[in-house]
Amino acid sequence: MMKAVNTIRIKKGNVEEVLARFQTPKSVHTFEGFVLMEVLKKENSPEYDELKICTTWEERKFFDEWLGSRASQKTHDKKNEQKSADNPIISSQLTTFQVAIQHKPAKQEV
């Protein structure tokens, strides 16, 4: 399993505007090997707001297929087109991780 994390830095006070873009599932949710998406909102950041868009995939190959897909390209091209003064996004950085260890809740015996 692998996880991709896109860290998005946002102009202070604009996080809700960007967060709304992730409210409704998009094409990534339909791709083979997609397991889960989590959107994490950083707390108490004095300089800027920050979101982490985390997707989990069964295997790296599925993430790579999505990343190279036309649907992914369209989504990210739209973000890049909006490079103007009114764009709330300061920066974006993608990192990937191999899930090395994962623990799930212990089952309670009754």
C-alpha positions as CSV (number, residue, x, y, z in Angstrom):
1,M,0.0,0.0,0.0
2,M,1.1,3.6,-0.6
3,K,0.0,7.1,0.4
4,A,0.3,10.3,-1.5
5,V,0.2,13.6,0.4
6,N,-0.3,16.9,-1.4
7,T,0.5,19.8,1.1
8,I,-1.2,23.0,0.0
9,R,-0.3,26.3,1.7
10,I,-3.1,28.8,1.5
11,K,-3.3,32.6,2.1
12,K,-4.5,33.1,5.7
13,G,-8.3,33.2,6.0
14,N,-8.9,31.4,2.6
15,V,-8.8,27.8,3.8
16,E,-12.6,27.3,3.6
17,E,-12.7,28.3,0.0
18,V,-10.0,25.7,-1.0
19,L,-11.5,23.1,1.4
20,A,-14.8,23.4,-0.4
21,R,-13.2,22.1,-3.6
22,F,-12.7,18.7,-1.9
23,Q,-16.2,18.4,-0.4
24,T,-17.6,16.4,-3.3
25,P,-15.8,13.2,-4.6
26,K,-14.1,13.7,-7.9
27,S,-12.7,11.3,-10.5
28,V,-9.9,10.1,-8.3
29,H,-12.5,8.1,-6.3
30,T,-13.3,6.0,-9.4
31,F,-9.8,4.9,-10.2
32,E,-8.7,1.3,-9.8
33,G,-6.6,0.8,-6.6
34,F,-8.0,3.9,-4.9
35,V,-8.6,3.1,-1.2
36,L,-9.2,6.4,0.7
37,M,-9.0,10.1,0.6
38,E,-8.5,12.3,3.7
39,V,-8.3,16.1,3.8
40,L,-6.4,17.3,6.8
41,K,-6.7,21.0,7.9
42,K,-3.8,22.3,9.9
43,E,-4.6,23.9,13.2
44,N,-3.2,27.1,14.7
45,S,-0.9,28.1,11.9
46,P,-0.1,31.8,12.4
47,E,1.4,32.6,8.9
48,Y,-0.7,30.7,6.4
49,D,-3.4,28.1,6.3
50,E,-2.6,24.5,5.2
51,L,-4.4,21.5,3.9
52,K,-2.9,18.0,3.4
53,I,-4.8,16.0,0.7
54,C,-3.9,12.4,1.5
55,T,-4.8,9.5,-0.8
56,T,-4.2,5.9,-0.1
57,W,-3.7,3.4,-2.9
58,E,-3.4,-0.4,-3.0
59,E,-0.2,-0.2,-5.0
60,R,2.1,2.5,-6.4
61,K,1.2,1.6,-10.0
62,F,-2.5,2.6,-9.4
63,F,-1.4,6.1,-8.1
64,D,1.0,6.5,-11.1
65,E,-1.8,5.6,-13.5
66,W,-4.1,8.2,-11.9
67,L,-1.4,10.8,-11.8
68,G,-0.8,10.3,-15.5
69,S,-4.4,10.2,-16.4
70,R,-6.2,12.8,-18.4
71,A,-8.6,13.4,-15.6
72,S,-5.8,14.2,-13.2
73,Q,-4.1,16.4,-15.7
74,K,-7.3,18.4,-16.2
75,T,-7.8,18.9,-12.5
76,H,-4.2,20.1,-11.9
77,D,-4.1,22.2,-15.0
78,K,-7.1,24.2,-13.8
79,K,-5.3,24.9,-10.5
80,N,-2.2,26.1,-12.4
81,E,-4.3,28.4,-14.7
82,Q,-5.4,30.4,-11.6
83,K,-1.9,31.9,-10.9
84,S,-3.2,35.4,-10.3
85,A,-3.3,37.7,-7.3
86,D,-6.8,36.4,-6.3
87,N,-5.6,32.8,-6.1
88,P,-5.7,31.7,-2.5
89,I,-3.0,29.0,-3.0
90,I,0.5,30.0,-2.1
91,S,2.2,26.7,-2.9
92,S,1.7,22.9,-3.3
93,Q,4.0,20.0,-2.8
94,L,3.4,16.3,-3.5
95,T,5.2,13.6,-1.4
96,T,4.7,9.9,-1.5
97,F,5.1,7.2,1.2
98,Q,5.1,3.5,1.3
99,V,2.8,2.3,4.1
100,A,5.3,0.2,6.1
101,I,3.2,-0.5,9.2
102,Q,-0.5,0.0,9.8
103,H,-2.4,-0.8,13.0
104,K,-6.2,-1.1,13.2
105,P,-8.3,-1.0,16.4
106,A,-8.1,-4.2,18.6
107,K,-11.3,-6.2,18.5
108,Q,-13.1,-6.2,21.8
109,E,-14.1,-9.6,23.0
110,V,-17.6,-9.8,24.5
